[in-house]
Amino acid sequence: MVKDNKNRDLIKEYVIHLKLERGLSENSIEAYLNDLKKFISFLSCDEYNVETFENVDFMQFFATLHDIGICPRSQARILSGIKSFYKFLLIDGYIKSDPLANIESPKLGKHLPEVLTLEEIDLLTESFDLSQPEGHRNKTIVEVMYGCGLRVSELVNLKISNIYPEEGYIIVEGKGKKQRIIPISGSTIREIKLYLETRKYLDIKKGCEDILFLNRRGGQLSRVMVFYVIKKQCEACNIKKNISPHSLRHTFATHLLEGGANLRAIQQMLGHESIATTEIYVHLDREFLRKEILVYHPRNNGNQEK
């Protein structure tokens, strides 16, 4: 039986569902709500209830997204957000059936993330001015992101108490507050120790004592600041690629795979729920192998015997 909810705030209940039942982070919840707001805006209604959401021309909605130039990848993300909302309505008994159950996502082309070469990584890490107050911090940020494959949100929330230099690993809290253990190299540990020597001179704000990366005022570093640091340093190194903090995570995974690492191991280190998410790096690896064949295979060797 469909619930009578005309006087209930569906959006507030949906947020509670995302927090408590699905354990999503604030950033993920905000993304879901932004997509839902686009949908409600299309409905052109200030007041809504179950009847509003039951009688929708979904094909017209997605045709509108296409007409205003929303790319297929963004369309797929918006559809995913709206589907999540309708699943909530179905699970909680507000509707009898899911009207989006048979609507497929737009077809997406293969997207290969842009990555840095080993030479570019070396150039980037060696380019920081260590005589400046933030030099050691910024170099350590790059070393940790590339060395451990962290998301930028995981980086800014990384705790000193979750770093185990003697054992050679860190504990990271990822999506849904799920923790995972990531091995950390000796070189990255050395950079962290050097940064900690400069960090102790900061006037650290209350509540940030255990946060590794701090701004010059002693507060927690923002995600925006990490984006700025990496973009600025890539420009200083004359690296023409479109590089972001997430590019370092992609580079970490790609270099591991090229070095022969197991895909399942990479999945665990990245914190991917599904192996399918990690399999995007297989496409990069195939390109790597293709280049290796062109260089080393006897059929492509100019010096082969006739």
Backbone hydrogen bonds, N-H to C=O, Kabsch-Sander energy under -0.5 kcal/mol:
donor,donor_aa,acceptor,acceptor_aa,energy
3,K,93,G,-1.9
5,N,3,K,-0.9
8,R,5,N,-2.1
10,L,8,R,-1.1
13,E,9,D,-1.8
14,Y,10,L,-2.3
15,V,11,I,-2.3
16,I,12,K,-2.0
17,H,13,E,-2.1
18,L,14,Y,-2.4
19,K,15,V,-2.3
20,L,16,I,-2.9
21,E,16,I,-0.6
21,E,17,H,-1.4
22,R,17,H,-1.5
24,L,18,L,-2.4
29,I,25,S,-2.4
30,E,26,E,-2.4
31,A,27,N,-1.8
32,Y,28,S,-2.2
33,L,29,I,-2.5
34,N,30,E,-2.2
35,D,31,A,-1.8
36,L,32,Y,-2.0
37,K,33,L,-2.4
38,K,34,N,-1.5
39,F,35,D,-1.5
40,I,36,L,-2.6
41,S,37,K,-2.5
42,F,38,K,-1.7
43,L,39,F,-1.6
44,S,40,I,-0.7
44,S,41,S,-0.8
45,C,40,I,-0.9
53,F,49,N,-1.6
54,E,50,V,-1.6
55,N,51,E,-1.5
56,V,54,E,-1.0
58,F,56,V,-1.3
61,F,57,D,-1.7
62,F,58,F,-2.4
63,A,59,M,-1.9
64,T,60,Q,-2.0
65,L,61,F,-1.8
66,H,62,F,-2.0
67,D,63,A,-2.5
68,I,64,T,-1.9
69,G,66,H,-1.5
70,I,65,L,-2.5
75,Q,71,C,-2.6
76,A,72,P,-2.6
77,R,73,R,-1.7
78,I,74,S,-2.5
79,L,75,Q,-2.7
80,S,76,A,-2.2
81,G,77,R,-2.1
82,I,78,I,-2.3
83,K,79,L,-2.8
84,S,80,S,-1.9
85,F,81,G,-1.4
86,Y,82,I,-2.2
87,K,83,K,-2.3
88,F,84,S,-1.7
89,L,85,F,-2.1
90,L,86,Y,-2.2
91,I,87,K,-3.0
92,D,88,F,-2.5
93,G,90,L,-1.3
94,Y,89,L,-2.7
95,I,89,L,-1.2
101,A,98,D,-1.4
103,I,100,L,-1.5
104,E,102,N,-0.6
112,L,110,K,-0.6
121,I,117,T,-2.3
122,D,118,L,-2.3
123,L,119,E,-2.4
124,L,120,E,-2.6
125,T,121,I,-2.7
126,E,122,D,-1.9
127,S,124,L,-1.1
128,F,125,T,-0.5
130,L,128,F,-1.0
132,Q,129,D,-1.5
135,G,132,Q,-1.5
136,H,132,Q,-0.6
138,N,134,E,-2.8
139,K,135,G,-2.2
140,T,136,H,-2.2
141,I,137,R,-2.2
142,V,138,N,-1.8
143,E,139,K,-2.3
144,V,140,T,-2.8
145,M,141,I,-2.5
146,Y,142,V,-2.6
147,G,143,E,-2.5
148,C,144,V,-1.9
149,G,145,M,-1.5
155,L,151,R,-2.1
156,V,152,V,-2.2
157,N,153,S,-0.9
158,L,155,L,-1.4
160,I,210,D,-3.0
162,N,159,K,-1.2
163,I,160,I,-1.8
164,Y,162,N,-0.5
164,Y,169,Y,-2.5
168,G,164,Y,-1.9
169,Y,164,Y,-1.6
170,I,182,I,-2.4
171,I,162,N,-2.4
172,V,170,I,-0.5
172,V,180,R,-2.7
174,G,172,V,-0.7
174,G,178,K,-3.4
177,K,174,G,-1.4
178,K,175,K,-1.3
180,R,172,V,-2.1
182,I,170,I,-2.5
184,I,168,G,-2.0
189,I,185,S,-2.1
190,R,186,G,-2.1
191,E,187,S,-1.7
192,I,188,T,-2.1
193,K,189,I,-2.4
194,L,190,R,-2.2
195,Y,191,E,-2.4
196,L,192,I,-2.5
197,E,193,K,-1.2
198,T,194,L,-0.9
198,T,195,Y,-0.7
199,R,195,Y,-2.5
200,K,196,L,-1.4
201,Y,198,T,-1.3
202,L,199,R,-2.0
204,I,202,L,-1.4
205,K,218,G,-2.1
208,C,205,K,-2.1
211,I,208,C,-1.1
212,L,158,L,-2.7
214,L,212,L,-0.6
215,N,219,G,-2.8
218,G,215,N,-2.1
221,L,213,F,-1.8
226,V,222,S,-1.3
227,F,223,R,-2.1
228,Y,224,V,-2.3
229,V,225,M,-2.5
230,I,226,V,-2.1
231,K,227,F,-2.5
232,K,228,Y,-2.7
233,Q,229,V,-2.1
234,C,230,I,-2.2
235,E,231,K,-2.0
236,A,232,K,-2.0
237,C,233,Q,-1.6
238,N,235,E,-1.2
239,I,234,C,-2.8
240,K,238,N,-0.8
243,I,241,K,-1.5
247,S,244,S,-1.0
248,L,244,S,-0.9
248,L,245,P,-0.7
249,R,245,P,-1.0
250,H,246,H,-2.2
251,T,247,S,-2.6
252,F,248,L,-2.3
253,A,249,R,-2.0
254,T,250,H,-2.7
255,H,251,T,-2.8
256,L,252,F,-1.7
257,L,253,A,-2.2
258,E,254,T,-2.6
259,G,255,H,-1.5
260,G,257,L,-1.4
261,A,256,L,-2.6
266,I,262,N,-2.1
267,Q,263,L,-2.3
268,Q,264,R,-2.0
269,M,265,A,-2.2
270,L,266,I,-2.4
271,G,267,Q,-1.3
272,H,267,Q,-1.9
277,T,274,S,-0.9
278,T,274,S,-0.8
279,E,275,I,-1.5
280,I,277,T,-0.7
281,Y,278,T,-2.0
282,V,279,E,-1.3
283,H,279,E,-0.7
283,H,280,I,-0.8
284,L,280,I,-0.8
285,D,281,Y,-2.1
286,R,282,V,-2.2
287,E,283,H,-1.5
288,F,284,L,-2.0
289,L,285,D,-2.7
290,R,286,R,-2.3
291,K,287,E,-2.1
292,E,288,F,-2.0
293,I,289,L,-2.3
294,L,290,R,-2.1
295,V,291,K,-1.7
296,Y,292,E,-2.9
297,H,293,I,-2.4
300,N,297,H,-2.1
301,N,298,P,-1.2
302,G,300,N,-0.6
304,Q,301,N,-1.7
